[in-house]
């Protein structure tokens, strides 16, 4: 059974948009702080039980201290009286018995708090009748606000805990996070590998998929090799280019291959908007019309798939049924994948329509194409991305010549300030988007980054980013793997990651170094070659190396004993093989010592250590300087004695 641990606190206690009062916010922080101080393994139920117990204990302790002081806050008096706690009896006893309380007071408070929490509403109807302007007012709804000193961390409402906010917003959100986290961690355990390779929109390009997997070195039969995660849009691409067949497109081969991998649990395939549209093309609504109209525009977009599969064939119908079985998203606990947009409110609304594997239930498919049904907008956001309406009277012409008054938005952007910043368009179109400031809090519904970075790393496709040699993430926690593989000559891109909650802070789940594609230039190799060339060019300005066996031995010993950036030297007992760990650098050190100076030697060692060996320079480079001083001094003595 998957367990929630310390490694998940950032996800569980990511800041909320609303806390109600300062006491609520303080409790959120207290939960995080207390759990950070202990090692634990909880199921979602155990975690929520601990949260509930912790809050109730804080309430009981706070009220008990007030009673022990003989002074109870007005709000607390009001709620104690409403729930018929014998408050006055306790206060009278306190005054008449030398500031002590009756036996069993704490037990009564525990029962009182338990009763309040079991009601779970955070409000009650006041039974007090009062007059206003000479008229009796009906009973009113009262929000339960307790003052608890243990939740007082300053501010005007310090210590005040708003129960409706807890029950209606905070607890449901914490419950969702815990249960989603547990479900995702459990889902991970259904796969044999701890590694994943996310694959962008393939659009029928079977050979490009094979090129990617070959380049990565992926073996279908090696259960420890990564599980493939296709982010959707397996289908639809032009099969005719300049009236010639596009040989890069083979829908049948691609679909057969992916379906087989999914059946073997060597792959996960998510529903993309193209698969969704393919279902709508064949599905009819109650009035007999096709859910996706068979217009010329829609047929042109879908023709590549229809031509190769055979429209209306038995195989076509079978693929439509398979598309309907695909999940709309994948939750891995500490990271997610979806075709276009991870929008938590939409996913919460979507869940009643889903099977346990996150595919859409059969009976709701027609609803997904009905503009009057809430499922239509949910699917639009998740599979195509959210849109934002432009200010009144503003519009732009898209690449197809259509006038639009809304923009598809870059929901992952953390610092967008204008409509132009936020629009998902090609750069040659950006100038046509109004450069007007966004309304205040315009993005709150789609991007929680005003409260900090998006908490759970997410991989998407869909956005047809321009091909480039060095792909990068869209933001710290959002990566897209769709880099225009549908275009001829452009490789399919993947993103590798591995599953482990105990990752180092500098080893993020989404890492720009882990994008993969055929022919990908390795930045590290480019850097290494550049440094080698730089060193070679620098050395060529000096005379040739003077061979000297004693000097070589001295340099070898200095590099091992004094420099030793990877710490292999272990005194005289060092294994003989390790004595040659730095032999490839000996000649260059000798040549610089013979013909240059200490500065050149020390700089060379520092460059090699930081960029080629990739180890930090410690103690301000004193080891590099010490070795430089010794080897230059040694050679100077050799020269002075005419030893050679």
C-alpha positions as CSV (number, residue, x, y, z in Angstrom):
1,X,0.0,0.0,0.0
2,X,1.4,3.4,-1.0
3,X,2.0,5.7,1.9
4,X,2.2,9.5,2.4
5,X,5.5,10.6,3.9
6,X,7.6,13.7,4.7
7,X,8.6,13.9,1.0
8,X,5.1,15.0,0.1
9,X,4.6,18.0,2.4
10,X,5.1,20.5,-0.4
11,X,2.2,19.0,-2.3
12,X,-0.1,18.6,0.7
13,X,0.5,22.1,2.1
14,X,0.9,24.2,-1.0
15,X,-0.5,27.6,-0.1
16,X,-4.3,28.0,-0.5
17,X,-6.1,31.0,-2.1
18,X,-8.3,31.5,1.0
19,X,-7.8,30.7,4.7
20,X,-10.7,32.7,6.2
21,X,-8.9,34.1,9.2
22,X,-5.4,34.1,10.5
23,X,-6.0,31.2,12.9
24,X,-6.8,29.0,9.9
25,X,-3.6,30.1,8.1
26,X,-1.6,29.4,11.3
27,X,-3.0,25.9,11.6
28,X,-2.0,25.2,8.0
29,X,1.6,26.1,8.9
30,X,1.5,24.2,12.2
31,X,0.5,21.0,10.4
32,X,3.3,21.4,8.0
33,X,5.9,22.2,10.7
34,X,4.9,19.4,13.0
35,X,5.0,16.8,10.2
36,X,8.4,18.1,9.0
37,X,9.8,17.3,12.4
38,X,8.9,13.6,12.3
39,X,9.2,10.6,10.1
40,X,5.9,9.1,9.2
41,X,4.1,6.8,6.8
42,X,0.3,7.5,6.6
43,X,-2.5,6.3,4.3
44,X,-4.7,9.2,3.3
45,X,-7.3,8.1,5.9
46,X,-4.6,8.0,8.6
47,X,-3.2,11.4,7.6
48,X,-6.6,13.1,7.7
49,X,-7.4,11.4,11.0
50,X,-4.1,12.9,12.4
51,X,-5.0,16.3,11.0
52,X,-8.5,16.2,12.7
53,X,-7.1,15.0,16.0
54,X,-4.4,17.7,16.0
55,X,-7.0,20.4,15.4
56,X,-9.3,19.1,18.0
57,X,-6.5,18.9,20.6
58,X,-5.5,22.5,19.9
59,X,-9.1,23.6,20.5
60,X,-9.4,21.6,23.7
61,X,-6.1,22.9,25.0
62,X,-7.0,26.5,24.1
63,X,-10.4,26.4,25.8
64,X,-9.0,24.6,28.9
65,X,-6.4,27.3,29.3
66,X,-9.1,30.0,29.1
67,X,-11.2,28.2,31.8
68,X,-8.1,27.8,33.9
69,X,-7.6,31.5,33.7
70,X,-11.2,32.3,34.6
71,X,-11.7,34.4,31.5
72,X,-13.3,33.0,28.3
73,X,-13.3,35.0,25.0
74,X,-16.7,36.3,24.0
75,X,-16.9,34.2,20.8
76,X,-16.0,31.1,22.7
77,X,-18.6,31.8,25.4
78,X,-21.3,32.2,22.7
79,X,-20.6,28.8,21.1
80,X,-20.1,27.0,24.4
81,X,-23.5,28.3,25.5
82,X,-25.2,27.3,22.2
83,X,-24.0,23.7,22.5
84,X,-25.1,23.7,26.2
85,X,-21.7,23.4,27.7
86,X,-22.2,24.3,31.4
87,X,-19.8,27.3,31.1
88,X,-21.3,29.4,34.0
89,X,-21.1,26.4,36.4
90,X,-17.4,26.0,35.6
91,X,-16.7,29.7,36.0
92,X,-18.6,29.8,39.3
93,X,-16.7,26.8,40.5
94,X,-13.4,28.4,39.5
95,X,-14.2,31.6,41.5
96,X,-15.4,29.7,44.6
97,X,-12.6,27.0,44.7
98,X,-9.3,28.9,44.7
99,X,-9.0,29.1,40.8
100,X,-9.5,25.4,40.2
101,X,-11.9,23.6,37.9
102,X,-14.3,20.7,38.5
103,X,-12.9,17.2,37.9
104,X,-13.7,16.0,34.4
105,X,-13.6,19.4,32.8
106,X,-11.1,18.4,30.1
107,X,-13.2,15.3,29.3
108,X,-16.3,17.5,28.8
109,X,-14.4,19.9,26.6
110,X,-13.2,16.9,24.5
111,X,-16.8,15.7,24.1
112,X,-17.9,19.3,23.2
113,X,-15.3,19.8,20.5
114,X,-16.0,16.3,19.1
115,X,-19.7,17.2,18.8
116,X,-18.9,20.5,17.0
117,X,-16.6,18.7,14.5
118,X,-19.0,15.9,13.9
119,X,-21.7,18.3,12.8
120,X,-19.1,19.5,10.3
121,X,-21.0,22.6,9.0
122,X,-19.2,25.4,10.7
123,X,-22.5,27.3,11.3
124,X,-25.6,27.1,13.4
125,X,-28.9,28.9,13.7
126,X,-29.0,31.3,16.6
127,X,-32.0,30.8,18.9
128,X,-31.6,34.3,20.3
129,X,-34.4,36.7,19.3
130,X,-33.5,40.3,19.2
131,X,-35.2,43.5,18.0
132,X,-34.1,45.9,15.3
133,X,-36.0,49.1,14.6
134,X,-38.8,47.9,16.8
135,X,-39.2,44.6,15.0
136,X,-38.2,41.1,16.2
137,X,-35.6,39.6,13.9
138,X,-35.8,35.9,12.8
139,X,-33.2,33.5,14.0
140,X,-29.9,34.1,12.1
141,X,-27.2,31.8,10.8
142,X,-24.0,32.1,12.9
143,X,-20.5,31.3,11.6
144,X,-18.6,29.4,14.3
145,X,-15.4,31.4,15.0
146,X,-13.3,30.1,17.9
147,X,-10.4,32.1,19.4
148,X,-7.6,29.7,20.2
149,X,-4.4,31.1,21.7
150,X,-2.3,28.3,20.3
151,X,-3.2,29.5,16.8
152,X,-2.3,33.2,17.5
153,X,0.7,34.2,15.4
154,X,-0.1,37.9,15.3
155,X,-2.3,40.1,13.2
156,X,-5.8,41.5,13.7
157,X,-7.5,38.1,13.6
158,X,-4.6,36.2,15.2
159,X,-5.9,33.1,16.9
160,X,-9.4,33.3,15.3
161,X,-10.3,30.1,13.5
162,X,-13.2,30.3,11.0
163,X,-14.9,26.9,11.0
164,X,-16.9,27.4,7.8
165,X,-13.7,28.0,5.8
166,X,-12.2,24.9,7.4
167,X,-15.1,22.6,6.6
168,X,-16.1,24.1,3.2
169,X,-12.7,24.9,1.7
170,X,-9.6,23.8,3.6
171,X,-10.5,20.3,4.7
172,X,-12.0,19.3,1.3
173,X,-8.9,20.6,-0.5
174,X,-6.6,18.8,1.9
175,X,-8.7,15.6,1.5
176,X,-8.5,15.9,-2.2
177,X,-4.7,16.3,-2.2
178,X,-4.2,13.4,0.2
179,X,-6.5,11.0,-1.7
180,X,-5.1,12.0,-5.1
181,X,-1.6,11.6,-3.8
182,X,-2.3,8.2,-2.4
183,X,-4.1,7.1,-5.6
184,X,-1.2,8.3,-7.7
185,X,1.5,6.6,-5.6
186,X,-0.6,3.4,-5.8
187,X,-0.9,3.7,-9.6
188,X,2.9,3.9,-9.8
189,X,3.2,0.5,-8.1
190,X,1.3,-1.2,-10.9
191,X,4.3,-0.8,-13.2
192,X,7.5,-2.8,-13.0
193,X,9.8,0.1,-13.9
194,X,10.7,3.2,-11.8
195,X,11.5,5.2,-15.0
196,X,9.2,7.0,-17.4
197,X,9.7,8.4,-20.9
198,X,7.0,10.9,-21.8
199,X,6.4,11.1,-25.6
200,X,5.0,14.0,-27.5
201,X,2.2,14.1,-30.1
202,X,3.1,11.5,-32.7
203,X,0.5,12.2,-35.3
204,X,0.9,8.9,-37.1
205,X,4.7,9.1,-37.5
206,X,5.5,5.5,-36.6
207,X,9.1,5.7,-37.9
208,X,9.8,8.8,-35.9
209,X,8.7,6.9,-32.8
210,X,11.0,4.1,-33.5
211,X,13.9,6.5,-34.1
212,X,13.3,8.1,-30.7
213,X,13.2,4.7,-28.9
214,X,16.3,3.5,-30.8
215,X,18.2,6.7,-30.0
216,X,17.2,6.4,-26.3
217,X,18.2,2.7,-26.3
218,X,14.7,1.5,-25.2
219,X,14.0,-2.2,-25.0
220,X,10.4,-3.3,-25.0
221,X,11.3,-6.6,-23.3
222,X,13.5,-5.1,-20.5
223,X,11.0,-4.5,-17.7
224,X,13.4,-2.1,-16.0
225,X,13.5,0.2,-19.0
226,X,11.1,3.2,-18.8
227,X,7.4,2.9,-19.1
228,X,6.3,5.0,-22.1
229,X,3.7,7.7,-21.5
230,X,2.1,9.0,-24.7
231,X,0.4,12.4,-24.0
232,X,-2.2,12.0,-26.7
233,X,-2.7,12.9,-30.4
234,X,-1.4,9.7,-31.9
235,X,-3.5,10.3,-35.0
236,X,-4.1,12.8,-37.7
237,X,-1.5,14.3,-40.0
238,X,-1.4,15.2,-43.6
239,X,-0.7,12.1,-45.7
240,X,-0.4,14.1,-48.9
241,X,2.3,16.8,-49.3
242,X,2.5,18.5,-52.7
243,X,0.2,15.6,-53.9
244,X,2.8,13.0,-52.9
245,X,2.4,10.5,-50.1
246,X,3.9,11.6,-46.8
247,X,5.9,8.4,-46.0
248,X,6.4,9.4,-42.4
249,X,2.7,8.8,-41.6
250,X,1.5,5.2,-40.9
251,X,-1.5,5.3,-38.6
252,X,-2.1,1.6,-38.7
253,X,1.5,0.6,-37.7
254,X,1.6,3.2,-35.0
255,X,-1.7,2.4,-33.4
256,X,-1.1,-1.3,-33.4
257,X,2.3,-0.8,-31.8
258,X,1.1,1.5,-29.0
259,X,-2.0,-0.6,-28.3
260,X,0.2,-3.6,-27.8
261,X,2.5,-1.8,-25.5
262,X,-0.4,-0.5,-23.4
263,X,-1.8,-4.1,-23.2
264,X,1.6,-5.3,-21.9
265,X,1.8,-2.4,-19.3
266,X,4.9,-1.1,-21.1
267,X,3.1,2.1,-22.0
268,X,0.3,4.5,-21.0
269,X,-1.6,6.4,-23.6
270,X,-3.7,9.4,-22.8
271,X,-6.6,10.8,-24.8
272,X,-5.7,13.8,-27.0
273,X,-8.0,16.2,-28.7
274,X,-7.5,14.4,-32.0
275,X,-8.6,11.0,-30.6
276,X,-11.5,12.9,-28.9
277,X,-12.5,14.4,-32.3
278,X,-12.1,11.0,-34.0
279,X,-14.7,9.6,-31.5
280,X,-17.0,12.6,-32.2
281,X,-16.7,12.0,-36.0
282,X,-18.3,8.6,-35.6
283,X,-20.6,9.1,-32.6
284,X,-24.2,10.3,-33.0
285,X,-26.2,12.3,-30.6
286,X,-29.8,11.6,-29.6
287,X,-31.1,13.6,-32.6
288,X,-29.2,11.5,-35.0
289,X,-26.6,14.1,-35.9
290,X,-22.9,13.3,-35.7
291,X,-21.4,14.8,-32.5
292,X,-18.6,16.3,-34.6
293,X,-20.1,17.8,-37.7
294,X,-18.9,16.3,-41.0
295,X,-18.0,19.8,-42.4
296,X,-15.3,20.3,-45.0
297,X,-13.0,21.9,-42.4
298,X,-13.4,19.0,-40.0
299,X,-13.0,16.4,-42.7
300,X,-9.8,18.0,-43.9
301,X,-8.3,17.9,-40.4
302,X,-9.3,14.3,-40.0
303,X,-8.7,13.0,-43.5
304,X,-5.2,11.5,-42.9
305,X,-6.5,9.1,-40.3
306,X,-9.7,8.3,-42.3
307,X,-7.8,7.5,-45.5
308,X,-5.3,5.1,-43.9
309,X,-7.7,3.3,-41.5
310,X,-10.6,3.1,-43.9
311,X,-13.6,5.3,-43.0
312,X,-16.5,3.2,-41.6
313,X,-14.5,-0.1,-41.7
314,X,-14.5,-2.7,-39.0
315,X,-11.0,-1.6,-38.0
316,X,-12.1,2.0,-37.9
317,X,-14.9,1.2,-35.4
318,X,-12.5,-0.9,-33.3
319,X,-10.0,2.0,-33.0
320,X,-12.9,4.4,-32.0
321,X,-13.7,2.0,-29.2
322,X,-10.1,1.9,-28.1
323,X,-9.9,5.7,-28.1
324,X,-12.9,5.8,-25.8
325,X,-11.0,3.6,-23.4
326,X,-8.1,6.0,-23.0
327,X,-7.6,7.9,-19.8
328,X,-7.9,11.7,-19.9
329,X,-5.0,12.1,-17.5
330,X,-2.4,10.2,-15.5
331,X,-1.8,10.9,-11.8
332,X,1.6,9.6,-10.6
333,X,1.2,11.1,-7.1
334,X,4.1,13.6,-7.2
335,X,3.7,14.5,-10.9
336,X,1.0,14.4,-13.6
337,X,0.4,14.1,-17.3
338,X,-2.4,15.4,-19.5
339,X,-2.8,16.4,-23.1
340,X,-3.2,20.2,-22.8
341,X,-3.9,21.7,-19.4
342,X,-3.9,20.4,-15.8
343,X,-6.8,22.5,-14.4
344,X,-7.6,21.2,-11.0
345,X,-11.2,22.6,-10.7
346,X,-12.1,21.0,-14.0
347,X,-10.6,17.7,-13.0
348,X,-12.6,17.7,-9.8
349,X,-15.8,18.3,-11.8
350,X,-14.8,15.6,-14.3
351,X,-14.3,12.8,-11.8
352,X,-18.0,11.8,-11.5
353,X,-18.0,11.2,-15.3
354,X,-14.9,8.9,-15.2
355,X,-14.3,5.2,-14.8
356,X,-11.7,4.1,-12.2
357,X,-9.0,4.2,-14.9
358,X,-9.8,7.9,-15.7
359,X,-11.4,7.1,-19.0
360,X,-14.8,8.7,-19.8
361,X,-17.8,6.5,-18.9
362,X,-19.6,5.3,-22.0
363,X,-22.9,7.0,-21.3
364,X,-21.3,10.4,-21.1
365,X,-19.6,10.5,-24.4
366,X,-22.4,12.4,-26.2
367,X,-22.5,14.9,-23.4
368,X,-18.9,15.8,-24.0
369,X,-19.9,17.2,-27.4
370,X,-23.0,19.1,-26.1
371,X,-22.2,22.7,-25.7
372,X,-25.0,23.0,-23.1
373,X,-23.5,20.3,-20.9
374,X,-20.8,21.2,-18.3
375,X,-18.7,18.3,-19.6
376,X,-18.1,20.1,-22.9
377,X,-16.3,23.0,-21.3
378,X,-14.3,20.6,-19.0
379,X,-13.0,18.7,-22.0
380,X,-12.3,21.9,-23.9
381,X,-10.0,23.1,-21.1
382,X,-8.2,19.8,-20.4
383,X,-7.7,18.6,-24.0
384,X,-7.4,22.0,-25.8
385,X,-6.4,24.5,-23.2
386,X,-8.3,27.3,-21.5
387,X,-9.3,30.5,-23.4
388,X,-9.7,34.1,-22.2
389,X,-12.0,36.6,-23.8
390,X,-10.4,39.7,-25.1
391,X,-11.7,43.1,-23.9
392,X,-14.8,44.4,-25.5
393,X,-14.3,45.4,-29.1
394,X,-10.9,43.6,-29.4
395,X,-10.1,40.8,-31.8
396,X,-7.3,39.4,-34.0
397,X,-7.0,37.3,-37.2
398,X,-5.6,33.8,-36.6
399,X,-3.3,32.0,-39.0
400,X,-6.2,30.5,-40.9
401,X,-7.7,33.9,-41.5
402,X,-10.5,33.7,-39.0
403,X,-11.4,36.6,-36.7
404,X,-11.2,35.7,-33.0
405,X,-12.2,37.6,-29.9
406,X,-10.6,35.1,-27.4
407,X,-7.1,33.8,-27.0
408,X,-5.8,30.4,-26.0
409,X,-3.8,31.1,-22.9
410,X,-0.4,29.9,-21.6
411,X,-1.8,28.8,-18.3
412,X,1.7,27.8,-17.0
413,X,3.1,31.4,-17.2
414,X,3.9,32.8,-13.8
415,X,4.4,36.5,-14.7
416,X,2.2,37.3,-17.7
417,X,0.9,40.9,-17.4
418,X,-0.8,41.5,-20.8
419,X,-3.0,39.6,-23.2
420,X,-0.1,39.5,-25.6
421,X,2.1,37.9,-23.0
422,X,-0.5,35.3,-22.3
423,X,-1.6,34.3,-25.8
424,X,-0.5,30.9,-27.2
425,X,0.3,31.9,-30.7
426,X,3.2,31.6,-33.1
427,X,5.7,34.5,-32.7
428,X,4.7,35.9,-36.2
429,X,1.2,36.2,-34.9
430,X,2.0,37.7,-31.5
431,X,2.0,41.3,-32.7
432,X,-1.7,41.0,-33.7
433,X,-2.7,40.3,-30.1
434,X,-3.8,43.4,-28.2
435,X,-1.0,44.5,-25.8
436,X,-3.4,45.5,-23.1
437,X,-3.0,44.8,-19.4
438,X,-4.8,41.8,-18.0
439,X,-7.6,42.4,-15.5
440,X,-6.7,42.0,-11.9
441,X,-6.7,38.3,-10.9
442,X,-7.7,37.3,-14.4
443,X,-5.6,34.1,-14.2
444,X,-6.5,33.0,-10.7
445,X,-8.8,30.3,-11.9
446,X,-6.2,28.7,-14.2
447,X,-2.9,29.4,-12.7
448,X,-2.3,29.3,-8.9
449,X,1.2,30.8,-9.2
450,X,0.1,34.0,-7.4
451,X,0.5,31.7,-4.3
452,X,3.7,30.2,-5.5
453,X,4.8,27.8,-8.3
454,X,2.5,25.1,-9.6
455,X,2.9,22.5,-6.9
456,X,2.9,19.2,-8.9
457,X,5.2,18.8,-12.0
458,X,3.1,18.3,-15.1
459,X,3.9,17.0,-18.6
460,X,1.7,18.0,-21.5
461,X,1.7,17.9,-25.3
462,X,-0.7,19.7,-27.7
463,X,1.0,23.1,-28.2
464,X,3.2,22.4,-31.3
465,X,6.2,24.2,-30.0
466,X,8.9,25.1,-32.6
467,X,11.6,22.5,-33.2
468,X,14.9,23.3,-31.5
469,X,18.2,21.7,-30.6
470,X,17.8,22.3,-26.9
471,X,14.2,22.0,-25.7
472,X,13.3,23.5,-22.4
473,X,10.4,23.4,-19.9
474,X,7.6,25.9,-20.2
475,X,8.0,26.8,-16.5
476,X,9.6,25.3,-13.5
477,X,7.0,22.6,-13.1
478,X,5.4,22.4,-16.6
479,X,7.0,20.7,-19.6
480,X,5.6,20.2,-23.1
481,X,6.9,17.4,-25.3
482,X,5.1,18.5,-28.5
483,X,7.9,20.0,-30.6
484,X,6.2,19.8,-34.1
485,X,7.0,16.2,-34.9
486,X,4.1,16.3,-37.4
487,X,6.3,18.4,-39.7
488,X,8.5,16.6,-42.2
489,X,12.1,16.2,-41.1
490,X,11.4,17.2,-37.5
491,X,12.1,14.4,-34.9
492,X,9.7,13.2,-32.2
493,X,10.7,14.4,-28.7
494,X,10.5,12.6,-25.4
495,X,11.2,13.6,-21.8
496,X,12.8,11.1,-19.4
497,X,12.3,11.0,-15.7
498,X,12.5,8.5,-12.9
499,X,10.2,7.9,-9.9
500,X,11.7,8.4,-6.5
501,X,10.4,10.6,-3.8
502,X,13.8,11.0,-2.2
503,X,15.2,13.1,-4.9
504,X,17.9,15.8,-4.3
505,X,16.7,19.4,-4.5
506,X,18.9,20.0,-7.5
507,X,17.5,16.9,-9.4
508,X,14.0,18.0,-10.4
509,X,11.4,15.6,-11.8
510,X,11.3,17.8,-14.9
511,X,14.9,18.5,-16.1
512,X,15.9,20.2,-19.4
513,X,18.8,17.8,-19.7
514,X,16.5,14.9,-20.0
515,X,14.7,15.8,-23.3
516,X,15.4,13.0,-25.9
517,X,15.2,12.8,-29.7
518,X,17.1,11.3,-32.6
519,X,20.2,13.3,-33.3
520,X,20.0,15.3,-30.2
521,X,23.2,17.2,-29.5
522,X,24.5,16.6,-26.0
523,X,25.2,20.0,-24.4
524,X,27.7,18.3,-22.1
525,X,29.7,16.9,-25.1
526,X,29.5,20.3,-26.8
527,X,30.9,22.0,-23.7
528,X,33.6,19.4,-23.2
529,X,34.7,19.6,-26.8
530,X,34.7,23.4,-26.6
531,X,36.9,23.3,-23.4
532,X,39.2,20.7,-24.9
533,X,39.6,22.9,-28.0
534,X,40.2,26.0,-25.9
535,X,42.9,24.1,-23.8
536,X,44.5,22.8,-27.0
537,X,44.6,26.2,-28.6
538,X,46.1,27.7,-25.4
539,X,48.7,25.0,-25.1
540,X,49.8,25.4,-28.7
541,X,51.2,28.8,-28.0
542,X,53.9,27.2,-25.9
543,X,56.9,25.1,-27.0
544,X,56.5,21.3,-27.1
545,X,56.7,19.2,-23.9
546,X,60.1,18.3,-22.7
547,X,60.0,14.6,-21.7
548,X,61.5,14.1,-18.2
549,X,60.6,10.9,-16.3
550,X,61.4,12.1,-12.8
551,X,59.3,15.3,-13.4
552,X,56.4,13.2,-14.8
553,X,56.5,11.0,-11.6
554,X,56.5,14.1,-9.4
555,X,53.5,15.6,-11.3
556,X,51.6,12.3,-11.1
557,X,52.1,12.2,-7.3
558,X,51.0,15.8,-6.9
559,X,47.8,15.4,-8.9
560,X,46.9,12.3,-6.9
561,X,47.9,13.4,-3.4
562,X,47.3,17.2,-3.4
563,X,44.8,17.9,-6.2
564,X,42.6,14.7,-6.3
565,X,39.2,16.4,-7.1
566,X,37.3,13.0,-7.0
567,X,38.9,12.0,-3.7
568,X,40.4,8.6,-4.7
569,X,43.6,9.0,-2.7
570,X,43.5,6.9,0.5
571,X,47.1,7.2,1.6
572,X,49.9,4.6,0.8
573,X,47.2,1.9,0.7
574,X,45.5,3.4,-2.4
575,X,44.8,0.7,-5.0
576,X,47.4,0.7,-7.8
577,X,44.8,1.2,-10.5
578,X,43.8,4.5,-9.0
579,X,47.3,5.8,-9.2
580,X,46.7,6.5,-12.9
581,X,43.3,8.3,-12.4
582,X,44.7,11.7,-13.5
583,X,47.3,10.5,-16.0
584,X,45.5,12.1,-18.9
585,X,46.3,15.5,-17.4
586,X,50.0,15.0,-16.6
587,X,51.5,16.1,-19.9
588,X,49.5,19.4,-20.0
589,X,50.5,20.2,-16.4
590,X,54.1,19.4,-17.3
591,X,54.1,21.6,-20.4
592,X,52.5,24.5,-18.6
593,X,55.0,24.2,-15.7
594,X,57.9,24.1,-18.1
595,X,56.9,27.0,-20.4
596,X,54.3,29.1,-18.6
597,X,53.8,29.9,-14.8
598,X,51.9,29.1,-11.7
599,X,48.8,31.0,-12.9
600,X,48.5,29.0,-16.1
601,X,48.9,25.7,-14.2
602,X,46.4,26.6,-11.5
603,X,43.9,27.9,-14.0
604,X,44.2,24.7,-16.1
605,X,43.5,22.5,-13.1
606,X,40.5,24.6,-12.0
607,X,39.1,24.5,-15.6
608,X,39.5,20.7,-15.8
609,X,38.0,20.2,-12.3
610,X,34.9,22.3,-12.7
611,X,34.0,21.7,-16.4
612,X,35.5,18.3,-17.4
613,X,35.4,16.4,-14.1
614,X,32.5,18.5,-12.9
615,X,33.6,18.8,-9.3
616,X,33.3,22.0,-7.2
617,X,36.4,24.1,-6.4
618,X,36.7,24.0,-2.6
619,X,38.6,26.3,-0.2
620,X,38.9,29.0,-3.0
621,X,41.0,26.7,-5.2
622,X,43.9,26.3,-2.7
623,X,44.6,22.7,-3.9
624,X,45.0,23.9,-7.5
625,X,47.3,26.7,-6.4
626,X,49.3,24.5,-4.2
627,X,49.9,21.9,-6.9
628,X,50.8,24.7,-9.4
629,X,53.4,26.2,-7.0
630,X,55.0,22.8,-6.3
631,X,55.3,21.6,-9.9
632,X,56.6,24.9,-11.3
633,X,59.0,25.1,-8.4
634,X,60.2,21.5,-9.1
635,X,60.8,22.3,-12.7
636,X,62.6,25.5,-11.9
637,X,65.0,23.5,-9.7
638,X,65.6,21.0,-12.4
639,X,66.5,23.8,-14.8
640,X,68.9,25.4,-12.3
641,X,70.7,22.2,-11.7
642,X,71.0,21.4,-15.4
643,X,69.6,18.0,-14.5
644,X,68.4,17.3,-17.9
